[in-house]
Amino acid sequence: MIVREQNGEYMLIEQHDHALISGILAKEWNEELFIGEGRRCSVELAIEQHDACWKELDKNIVFVAGEPASFTDYPLKDKIAAYRRGIEEMILVNPYAALLISLHYSSFFRGKLDEAGVIFKQEELDRQNHLYKFLSVKEEEVHFQFDLLQLCDNLSLYLCMNEWGSSKEKEYPWFKNGFPQQLAPVGNNNFYTKWIGEDKVGITPYPFKGPNVEVTIPYKTIEKGNVSEKDFQNKYNRENKQYHSIAFVPME
């Protein structure tokens, strides 16, 4: 779950809904800026479904320190179990997509000393080595496609984690200085974004097919207050989803 506070409310966006937005961005990616066209369907599947493992977790909101837990502070043991399950389920559908998702999740544990994280990362390194051999992959293609997954993920998170229309100074810290992924087809340049009102975001360099790409964010809001965890869950279950559309456009 993505959770942010705004105007005395919690805004909640389910992880899989955020991932579906990532998938739209991947499908709209300019063909001339893509490496490994023969794998494109698998790459799009990986990006679209990379957080499918959160669907079960998001059915039951967890509280940490009296607040509904966002994905960043969700209990690590439960997250790792979901990551592992998601990768194993994707292997049965599309092993190449599973490889990209495994690379994505194991990247979360670079330099981490948590025992559970160390074990998970080693398990995934072993799995990746097996899939590399089984699939006869090309390093250049995998490197680009993994970075594309992480970029599309981050662009969707940018839309979901920021208050819509934020000034650069008020953006979520992860994104204030751009995005870390540097893709060879766009000259290994960093991507930068900026809000242009509540329903439009400028991006440079511009990587999509058409003049703009519009996505719609489903979300729910729950008023803050003295609500028990059980009552919060019941309120969330009863609440109808709301929708907010935002377009990526070339930055002027």
ZARORO-337716 format. One record per residue: x, y, z of N, C-alpha, C, O in turn; residue in one letter. Coordinates in steps of 0.02 Angstrom, whole numbers. Layout:
<rs>
 n_east n_north   n_up ca_east ca_north  ca_up c_east c_north   c_up o_east o_north   o_up resn
      X       Y      Z       X        Y      Z      X       Y      Z      X       Y      Z    a
...
</rs>
This chain:
<rs>
 n_east n_north   n_up ca_east ca_north  ca_up c_east c_north   c_up o_east o_north   o_up resn
     43     -60      0       0        0      0     44      62      0     94      66     36    m
     25     110    -40      56      176    -37     10     219      6    -49     226     -9    i
     37     249     58      -2      289    105     30     357    111     89     363    125    v
    -10     409     99      14      477    113    -41     516    147   -100     503    138    r
    -20     565    186     -67      606    224    -76     673    190    -28     704    166    e
   -139     696    189    -154      758    154   -221     785    178   -271     749    177    q
   -222     847    200    -285      881    219   -325     841    270   -385     834    265    n
   -290     814    320    -324      778    374   -349     710    353   -392     682    387    g
   -324     683    299    -346      617    275   -285     574    258   -230     599    245    e
   -296     509    260    -249      463    230   -272     450    159   -331     436    147    y
   -226     454    111    -239      432     43   -203     366     33   -143     361     46    m
   -240     315     11    -212      248      4   -217     224    -68   -271     226    -98    l
   -162     201    -95    -158      176   -164   -129     105   -161    -74      96   -134    i
   -164      57   -187    -141      -12   -183    -81     -22   -230    -77       6   -284    e
    -35     -64   -207      27      -74   -243     16    -100   -314     49     -78   -361    q
    -30    -146   -322     -41     -174   -389    -71    -121   -435    -56    -121   -495    h
   -113     -77   -409    -139      -22   -450    -83      23   -473    -82      46   -531    d
    -36      37   -429      23       77   -448     63      41   -503     86      73   -550    h
     71     -25   -495     110      -64   -544     77     -64   -613    111     -62   -664    a
     11     -66   -614     -25      -64   -678    -10       1   -715     -6       2   -777    l
     -2      56   -678      17      120   -709     87     114   -739     99     138   -794    i
    133      81   -702     200       68   -730    195      31   -796    231      46   -843    s
    149     -18   -799     140      -57   -860    116     -15   -918    137     -27   -975    g
     73      33   -906      50       77   -959    108     117   -987    115     125  -1047    i
    150     142   -942     209      180   -964    255     137  -1007    283     161  -1056    l
    263      74   -988     306       28  -1027    277      16  -1096    314      15  -1145    a
    211       8  -1100     180       -4  -1165    184      57  -1211    185      51  -1272    k
    188     117  -1181     192      179  -1220    264     199  -1235    275     250  -1268    e
    312     160  -1213     383      176  -1224    399     174  -1299    377     128  -1333    w
    435     222  -1323     452      228  -1394    493     167  -1416    544     151  -1386    n
    471     135  -1470     506       75  -1495    579      90  -1512    622      47  -1503    e
    592     150  -1536     661      167  -1555    707     174  -1495    768     177  -1502    e
    679     177  -1435     718      183  -1374    716     120  -1332    726     122  -1272    l
    702      64  -1366     696       -1  -1330    750     -48  -1355    763     -52  -1415    f
    781     -85  -1310     832     -135  -1328    804    -204  -1314    781    -219  -1259    i
    806    -248  -1365     782     -317  -1357    710    -325  -1376    670    -352  -1337    g
    691    -302  -1435     621     -302  -1456    588    -371  -1452    529    -376  -1439    e
    627    -424  -1463     599     -491  -1460    574    -511  -1391    534    -557  -1385    g
    597    -475  -1340     575     -489  -1271    524    -439  -1246    506    -440  -1187    r
    501    -395  -1289     462     -338  -1264    399    -359  -1227    383    -330  -1175    r
    363    -409  -1252     302     -430  -1217    317    -455  -1146    279    -440  -1100    c
    372    -491  -1139     391     -516  -1072    410    -458  -1027    395    -458   -967    s
    444    -408  -1054     465     -350  -1015    403    -311   -992    399    -292   -934    v
    356    -300  -1037     295     -264  -1019    256    -302   -965    228    -272   -920    e
    255    -369   -971     221     -409   -921    254    -401   -853    221    -392   -802    l
    321    -404   -852     357     -397   -789    342    -330   -756    331    -326   -696    a
    342    -277   -796     331     -210   -768    260    -202   -743    248    -174   -689    i
    213    -227   -781     142     -221   -762    126    -262   -699     85    -242   -659    e
    158    -320   -692     140     -366   -638    192    -368   -582    189    -413   -539    q
    239    -321   -581     294     -328   -533    272    -323   -460    308    -347   -416    h
    215    -294   -447     190     -290   -378    127    -331   -368     89    -318   -321    d
    115    -381   -410      56     -423   -402     57    -459   -335      5    -476   -307    a
    117    -471   -308     123     -506   -244     94    -466   -186     82    -493   -132    c
     81    -401   -197      53     -359   -145    -23    -363   -141    -53    -336    -95    w
    -55    -396   -189    -128     -396   -190   -156    -426   -126   -204    -399    -98    k
   -127    -481   -102    -151     -511    -40   -134    -468     20   -175    -461     65    e
    -73    -441     21     -53     -399     78    -99    -338     85   -116    -319    141    l
   -118    -309     29    -158     -247     32   -231    -259     50   -269    -212     60    d
   -251    -322     54    -319     -337     77   -326    -326    152   -381    -317    177    k
   -270    -328    187    -270     -320    260   -219    -267    279   -158    -280    278    n
   -243    -209    296    -199     -152    311   -164    -164    378   -197    -180    428    i
    -99    -157    378     -58     -166    438    -42     -97    468    -28     -50    431    v
    -44     -94    534     -26      -31    568     43     -38    599     60     -89    629    f
     83      15    592     149       20    623    152      85    661    141     139    632    v
    166      82    726     169      141    769    105     182    764    107     244    763    a
     48     147    761     -16      181    761    -38     211    695    -89     245    692    g
      0     198    642     -16      226    576    -22     168    526     14     119    531    e
    -67     175    475     -69      124    423     -2     121    386     24     173    366    p
     25      62    379      93       54    352     93      62    276     55      30    240    a
    137     106    253     152      110    182    202      55    165    230      23    209    s
    213      43    100     257      -11     80    328      -1    106    365     -50    114    f
    348      61    120     416       74    143    428      50    214    484      32    231    t
    375      48    256     385       27    325    344     -35    342    333     -51    400    d
    321     -71    291     284     -134    301    332    -185    331    391    -185    314    y
    308    -229    376     352     -279    407    393    -318    356    366    -347    309    p
    459    -319    366     505     -347    317    493    -421    303    494    -442    246    l
    482    -459    355     472     -531    346    414    -546    300    418    -589    256    k
    359    -509    309     300     -520    267    312    -497    195    289    -529    148    d
    349    -442    187     366     -418    120    408    -470     83    394    -485     25    k
    459    -496    116     503     -544     83    465    -607     63    476    -634      8    i
    421    -630    106     381     -689     89    339    -676     27    331    -719    -15    a
    311    -615     23     270     -598    -35    314    -592    -98    294    -616   -151    a
    373    -561    -92     418     -556   -149    434    -625   -177    429    -637   -237    y
    452    -670   -132     471     -738   -153    413    -772   -188    421    -804   -240    r
    354    -765   -159     294     -797   -188    279    -768   -257    261    -804   -303    r
    285    -703   -263     270     -670   -327    317    -693   -382    295    -705   -439    g
    382    -699   -366     430     -722   -416    415    -794   -436    416    -811   -495    i
    402    -836   -387     388     -907   -402    325    -915   -444    322    -959   -487    e
    275    -874   -431     214     -878   -471    227    -855   -543    200    -884   -590    e
    268    -803   -551     282     -778   -618    325    -827   -658    319    -831   -719    m
    368    -865   -626     408     -915   -662    364    -964   -699    381    -986   -754    i
    307    -981   -670     261    -1028   -702    227    -997   -763    203   -1033   -807    l
    225    -931   -766     191     -896   -820    240    -874   -874    229    -885   -934    v
    296    -843   -852     344     -814   -898    412    -808   -862    423    -760   -826    n
    457    -857   -872     521     -856   -836    562    -793   -847    596    -770   -802    p
    558    -764   -908     597     -704   -920    571    -645   -879    610    -607   -851    y
    505    -638   -876     476     -586   -833    494    -598   -760    507    -551   -723    a
    496    -662   -740     515     -679   -671    587    -658   -657    602    -634   -602    a
    631    -666   -705     701     -644   -697    705    -569   -683    740    -548   -637    l
    668    -529   -721     670     -457   -711    641    -437   -643    667    -392   -610    l
    588    -471   -623     558     -456   -558    605    -476   -501    610    -441   -451    i
    639    -533   -510     688     -555   -460    744    -504   -454    765    -487   -399    s
    769    -479   -510     821     -427   -509    796    -365   -472    833    -334   -434    l
    733    -347   -485     703     -288   -454    700    -296   -378    724    -253   -342    h
    673    -351   -354     665     -360   -282    732    -370   -247    742    -343   -192    y
    777    -407   -277     842     -417   -243    882    -353   -239    924    -345   -195    s
    869    -305   -285     905     -241   -283    888    -201   -221    925    -156   -202    s
    832    -216   -188     813     -180   -128    860    -194    -70    861    -156    -21    f
    900    -247    -75     940     -269    -18   1015    -259    -29   1055    -294      3    f
   1033    -213    -71    1104     -196    -80   1130    -165    -16   1106    -114      8    r
   1181    -197     12    1212     -170     72   1171    -179    136   1193    -158    189    g
   1113    -211    131    1072     -221    191   1101    -278    233   1125    -328    206    k
   1100    -270    300    1128     -319    344   1074    -361    379   1091    -406    417    l
   1010    -347    366     958     -388    396    966    -460    373    975    -474    313    d
    965    -506    420     977     -576    403    928    -602    351    947    -636    304    e
    864    -585    360     813     -608    312    827    -580    243    817    -615    193    a
    849    -517    240     865     -487    175    925    -518    143    926    -528     82    g
    976    -534    182    1037     -565    156   1020    -634    127   1043    -651     73    v
    980    -672    163     960     -739    139    920    -733     75    932    -770     27    i
    872    -687     75     830     -679     15    872    -659    -45    863    -685   -100    f
    918    -612    -35     959     -589    -91   1001    -645   -119   1007    -652   -180    k
   1030    -687    -76    1070     -743   -101   1028    -794   -138   1048    -821   -189    q
    969    -807   -112     922     -853   -146    907    -827   -217    906    -865   -265    e
    895    -762   -221     878     -734   -287    938    -731   -334    930    -739   -394    e
    997    -720   -307    1057     -723   -350   1065    -793   -379   1082    -800   -438    l
   1053    -844   -338    1056     -913   -363   1003    -925   -417   1016    -957   -468    d
    943    -900   -404     888     -908   -452    905    -872   -518    893    -899   -572    r
    932    -812   -512     949     -773   -571   1002    -808   -613    997    -810   -674    q
   1053    -836   -581    1105     -872   -617   1076    -931   -656   1095    -944   -712    n
   1029    -965   -625     996    -1022   -658    956    -997   -718    959   -1027   -772    h
    918    -942   -709     876     -916   -763    919    -888   -820    900    -894   -879    l
    975    -856   -804    1020     -831   -856   1041    -889   -902   1040    -881   -963    y
   1059    -945   -873    1082    -1002   -913   1024   -1034   -951   1030   -1050  -1010    k
    968   -1041   -917     909    -1073   -947    882   -1033  -1006    859   -1061  -1056    f
    883    -966   -999     852     -923  -1050    901    -898  -1103    880    -868  -1152    l
    965    -910  -1093    1017     -885  -1140   1008    -810  -1153   1001    -789  -1211    s
   1008    -771  -1100     993     -699  -1106   1055    -661  -1128   1111    -685  -1123    v
   1043    -601  -1153    1096     -556  -1173   1103    -501  -1119   1055    -467  -1102    k
   1164    -494  -1093    1176     -449  -1037   1152    -378  -1052   1121    -346  -1010    e
   1167    -352  -1111    1149     -284  -1129   1073    -275  -1126   1048    -224  -1102    e
   1037    -324  -1152     964     -320  -1152    936    -322  -1081    893    -282  -1064    e
    961    -368  -1041     935     -374   -972    950    -310   -933    907    -286   -895    v
   1009    -283   -941    1027     -222   -905    979    -165   -922    955    -131   -878    h
    966    -156   -986     920     -103  -1007    850    -116   -980    818     -71   -954    f
    826    -178   -988     757     -193   -970    745    -190   -895    691    -170   -872    q
    795    -209   -856     791     -202   -783    787    -128   -764    747    -108   -722    f
    830     -87   -796     827      -15   -782    760      15   -804    734      61   -771    d
    733     -10   -859     668       15   -882    613      -2   -831    570      39   -817    l
    615     -63   -805     567      -82   -753    572     -34   -694    521      -9   -670    l
    633     -20   -671     640       22   -613    621      95   -628    595     130   -585    q
    634     117   -689     614      185   -707    538     192   -710    510     239   -681    l
    505     145   -743     431      148   -747    401     143   -677    351     176   -662    c
    430     101   -635     408       95   -566    415     163   -531    369     186   -498    d
    473     195   -538     485      259   -505    440     314   -532    418     357   -494    n
    428     314   -597     384      366   -625    313     359   -598    280     409   -583    l
    290     297   -591     224      287   -561    224     307   -488    177     339   -464    s
    277     288   -451     281      309   -381    282     385   -374    254     413   -328    l
    316     418   -421     317      491   -421    246     519   -423    230     567   -387    y
    204     490   -464     134      513   -468     95     497   -405     52     536   -384    l
    110     440   -375      70      416   -319     92     443   -251     51     452   -206    c
    157     455   -243     184      474   -178    187     549   -167    192     572   -110    m
    184     588   -221     184      661   -214    113     688   -211     67     660   -240    n
    105     743   -175      42      781   -179     39     809   -250     87     841   -273    e
    -17     799   -283     -23      819   -353    -15     895   -360    -49     934   -327    w
     30     914   -405      44      985   -415     98    1013   -370    106    1074   -368    g
    134     970   -335     186      993   -288    239    1035   -322    258    1023   -379    s
    264    1085   -286     324     1119   -308    383    1071   -299    379    1024   -261    s
    437    1084   -336     496     1040   -331    521    1035   -259    543     981   -238    k
    518    1090   -222     543     1090   -153    502    1043   -108    528    1017    -59    e
    439    1032   -124     395      992    -82    387     920   -107    350     881    -77    k
    422     903   -161     417      834   -186    446     784   -137    486     801    -93    e
    424     722   -145     452      668   -105    527     665   -117    549     670   -174    y
    568     658    -64     641      664    -72    672     617   -124    723     635   -154    p
    643     559   -136     671      512   -184    678     543   -254    721     522   -292    w
    635     592   -270     629      613   -340    649     685   -353    648     708   -410    f
    669     721   -301     683      793   -310    738     805   -361    735     854   -399    k
    787     762   -362     845      772   -406    845     726   -466    897     711   -494    n
    785     704   -486     780      660   -544    781     587   -525    773     568   -467    g
    792     544   -576     788      472   -568    856     441   -583    890     464   -629    f
    876     390   -547     945      364   -554    957     323   -617   1014     315   -638    p
    904     296   -648     913      253   -707    940     293   -766    913     346   -784    q
    992     267   -797    1021      299   -857   1020     247   -913   1055     197   -911    q
    979     260   -964     967      212  -1017   1006     230  -1080   1005     288  -1102    l
   1041     181  -1107    1084      194  -1166   1046     225  -1224   1073     271  -1256    a
    985     203  -1241     951      232  -1300    935     306  -1293    921     339  -1343    p
    936     333  -1232     925      405  -1224    990     439  -1201    988     489  -1164    v
   1046     411  -1222    1110      442  -1209   1134     438  -1138   1176     477  -1116    g
   1107     389  -1100    1126      381  -1029   1115     445   -989   1150     458   -940    n
   1065     484  -1010    1048      545   -973    998     529   -918    954     487   -926    n
   1004     565   -862     954      557   -809    888     587   -831    886     636   -869    n
    833     558   -806     767      585   -818    748     633   -761    763     621   -703    f
    714     687   -780     690      736   -732    616     749   -745    593     747   -802    y
    580     762   -691     508      776   -696    491     838   -656    527     858   -611    t
    434     868   -675     410      927   -639    335     932   -648    309     924   -703    k
    300     947   -593     228      954   -596    209    1019   -633    238    1072   -621    w
    160    1012   -678     131     1070   -713     57    1070   -696     15    1052   -738    i
     41    1091   -636     -28     1084   -613    -40    1015   -583      6     974   -579    g
   -103    1002   -563    -119      939   -530   -129     881   -577   -129     823   -555    e
   -136     894   -642    -152      840   -688   -102     834   -745   -118     804   -797    d
    -42     862   -736       7      859   -790     77     860   -760     91     897   -713    k
    121     819   -789     191      815   -768    236     820   -829    227     783   -877    v
    283     866   -827     333      871   -881    390     823   -867    411     814   -810    g
    416     791   -920     472      745   -913    523     757   -968    505     771  -1025    i
    587     753   -949     641      759   -997    697     711   -978    712     704   -919    t
    728     676  -1027     708      673  -1098    640     638  -1104    621     598  -1061    p
    604     653  -1158     537      625  -1166    542     559  -1203    566     557  -1260    y
    520     502  -1172     533      436  -1201    473     400  -1232    480     343  -1253    p
    416     433  -1235     355      396  -1254    337     406  -1328    363     451  -1361    f
    292     363  -1353     273      363  -1424    238     427  -1444    258     461  -1491    k
    184     442  -1409     142      498  -1429    160     563  -1395    208     566  -1357    g
    122     616  -1408     137      682  -1380    124     685  -1305    148     731  -1272    p
     86     638  -1277      75      634  -1205     53     564  -1187     31     526  -1230    n
     58     547  -1124      35      482  -1098     -6     496  -1036     19     522   -987    v
    -70     478  -1039    -114      489   -981   -126     424   -944   -139     372   -974    e
   -122     428   -878    -136      371   -835   -187     393   -782   -194     453   -769    v
   -220     345   -752    -270      359   -701   -253     322   -637   -243     262   -638    t
   -251     359   -582    -232      331   -517   -296     316   -478   -335     361   -463    i
   -308     251   -460    -364      235   -415   -340     243   -342   -284     223   -326    p
   -381     272   -301    -361      282   -231   -423     284   -186   -479     292   -210    y
   -411     277   -121    -463      286    -72   -438     334    -19   -378     340     -8    k
   -484     369     13    -466      414     67   -504     395    130   -563     378    128    t
   -469     399    187    -498      386    252   -480     445    297   -421     463    303    i
   -530     475    329    -517      531    374   -475     509    433   -488     457    463    e
   -425     550    451    -385      535    509   -426     546    572   -473     587    573    k
   -408     510    625    -445      518    687   -434     457    731   -394     413    715    g
   -469     456    787    -462      401    834   -504     342    811   -559     330    835    n
   -475     305    763    -510      248    734   -469     185    748   -408     185    737    v
   -501     133    773    -465       71    787   -442      40    721   -469      56    668    s
   -394      -5    726    -369      -38    666   -425     -76    630   -429     -75    569    e
   -466    -109    669    -521     -147    640   -571    -101    605   -593    -116    549    k
   -588     -46    637    -634        2    607   -604      34    544   -639      46    495    d
   -539      46    546    -505       74    488   -511      26    429   -527      47    373    f
   -499     -38    441    -504      -88    388   -575     -91    361   -584     -95    300    q
   -624     -89    405    -694      -92    383   -711     -30    341   -746     -36    290    n
   -687      28    363    -700       89    324   -667      84    255   -697     103    205    k
   -606      58    254    -572       52    190   -610       5    143   -617      19     84    y
   -634     -51    170    -670      -99    129   -735     -70    101   -755     -86     45    n
   -767     -26    139    -831        3    117   -821      61     69   -865      77     29    r
   -764      93     73    -751      154     34   -746     138    -41   -714      89    -60    e
   -777     179    -82    -770      172   -155   -706     203   -178   -683     254   -151    n
   -675     173   -229    -615      203   -258   -633     267   -294   -685     273   -326    k
   -587     316   -289    -591      377   -327   -535     374   -380   -491     331   -376    q
   -538     419   -428    -491      415   -484   -466     485   -502   -504     533   -504    y
   -400     488   -516    -369      551   -535   -324     538   -595   -280     495   -591    h
   -334     574   -649    -294      565   -710   -238     616   -714   -248     675   -698    s
   -180     593   -737    -121      635   -745    -88     617   -811    -84     559   -828    i
    -64     667   -848     -30      656   -911     44     674   -905     61     726   -876    a
     87     631   -933     157      649   -944    162     685  -1011    135     663  -1061    f
    198     741  -1011     208      780  -1072    282     800  -1076    317     798  -1025    v
    307     818  -1135     376      842  -1139    386     904  -1096    344     949  -1096    p
    441     905  -1060     455      964  -1019    478    1021  -1064    522    1012  -1107    m
    450    1079  -1054     468     1138  -1094    533    1169  -1069    556    1219  -1097    e
</rs>
